[in-house]
Amino acid sequence: MEARRSLLIVEDDATFARALRRSFERRDYEVHLCDRLEGVCSLLEESTPSYAVVDLKLPGGSGLECVKALHHHDPEMRIVVLTGFASIVTAVEAIKLGACHYLPKPSNTNDIIAAFQKADGDASVPLTARPTSIKNLEWERIHETLVDTEFNISETARRLGMHRRTLARKLEKWRVK
């Protein structure tokens, strides 16, 4: 009989984390939950999961720090980053820090398991001729600055040269949690 696979879910949305946990447990994973980086560090003192699912935005910081810590602890760990506000910048950084894949929310358990298995990349992915829209460029710049400021809205608005309320309205429009 195959040993149970160990999975760490780092997610601050308790409802979503519980749903993922139940779904992975039905697929015979041993699941550990954490809602912030500090919990991850203490869990790693006790065990080393084979897989991790990390939310990009965590209380008190970025999930990228979590990816970095997990990869440093075990470079063989398969890490998938989930985010409600995907951008090219954070996707590239997540991969450089050790994630094997990066998925936008909502993603289900099947998507995540498929991402764990696609760690080597796919050179046959078709290139698109569709140019990036102004809206997407604006979003990527806003998100890049959010990451640089550790998701501080006031500082992000200052760096972008816009009023804080204007930025808050844009973020609300994109349903950033």
N, C-alpha and C positions, 0 to 999 in steps of 0.2 A: 504494500500500500504506500502511495506517495505521501510524504510528509506535508502537513498543512503549510501553505504559503503564508508568510507574515507580511502584513500591510499596515502602514502608518497613514492615517488621514489627518492632515493639518488643515482645519477649516473652522472659522469662527461662527458660521451659521449653523447653530445646533440642530435645527430641523433637517437641513441638507446633509449634515454629517451623519446623523442617525440613519437617514434613508440610505446613504451610501454604505454605511456599516452593515445594515441588514442585508443589503443586496450582495455585498462581498462575502458575508458570512454564509449566505445560501450557496455560494460558489466555493465553499470550503477554504476561505481565507481566515486566518487569525488576525483580527483587526484591533488596532490601538488608535484611540482618538486623542488629539491635542488641539487646542484652539489658539496657541501662540508659541513663539520660538522657545520660551523658557521651559515649557512643558516637553518640547521635543528634546532639549538637552538633557533633562532628567530621565526621560524614557531611554535615551541612547546609552545611559550608564547601566541600564538593566538588560537591554536586548538590542539586537540589530535586525530590523525588518529587511526583507528582500525587496520590497516595493514601498513607494510613498506617493501619495496624492497631496499636493500642496496648493492651497489657495494663494493667489498672488498678493491680495491685500489682507493683512492680519492686524489685529489690535497692536498698536505700538510699533509697527514697522512693516517691512516688505517681506513677502514670501520668498523673495530672492535670497535674503539672508538665510532663511531656512534651507533652501536648496543648497546653498554653499556649505552650510554646516553638515547636512546629510551626506553630501558628496565627499566632503573631507573625512567624515567618519567611516564611510564605506564607498569607495569609488565604483563598486559593482552594483550598488543599489539602483534599481530602475525608478526614476522619479518623473512624475507627470505633473505639470503645473496647470491648474485650472484658473480661469479668470473670467470675470464678468465684463472686463474692459480690455480686450486683447489689443496689442499693438505690436508692430514689427520690432520696435526697440526692446520691449520687455521679452518678447519671444527669443530674440537673439541673445540677450543677456542670460535668460534662463538656461538656454542650451550651453552657452559658454561656461556657466557655473556648474553644470553637471546634470541638468534635466535631460531625459531622453525624448521628451515630447512636451508639447504645449497645446492645450485645448481651450477653446472658448466655452463658457457656460451658456446654455445648459448642455452638459455632456452626461451621458448615462454610463453605467457600469460596463456595458459592452464596448463603448467608445474608449474608455480608460484601459480596459484589458487589451484591446487592439493597439492602443498607443504603447503599452508596455512591450509589445512584441515587435513594434516598428522602430526600434532604437537605432538601427543602422542607416535610416534614411532611404529615399527612393529617387534615384536619378532619372527615372522615367516620367516623373511628374511633368505634365505639359506646361510649357511657358505660355502665359497669356499676354496678349497684345493690349489688353485694357489698361489705359493709364490710370494712375491713382487720382481720385477726385480731390478737389479743394477741401471738401468736407473731411475726407479721410486724412489728408495731410494736416489739417487743423487739429483733428482729434489726436493724431500721433504726436504732434508737437506738444499739445496739452498733456497727454499722458506721459511723455518723456520728462517733462518738467515736474509733473506730479511725483514721479519716481525719484527724480533728483532731490526733491524737497521732502522726501519720505511722507508723501500724501498730505502735506500741510497746504490747505486751500489758500490761506492768506498769502503765504510766501510764493506759491505758484502764480497767483494773480499778479503779485508785484513783479515777478520775473517776466511774465508775459505782457506786462504793461496794460492790464485790463482791471476793471473794477471787480472786487471780490464777488459781488452779487451777480455780475455778468457771468463770471466763471461758474458760480454755483448753479445758475440757470442752465448753462450749457451742460454741466455734469448731470443735472436732473433730467434734461432732455435725453441724454444717453443712458439714463438709468444706472448710473454708477452707484454701487452701494457703499 
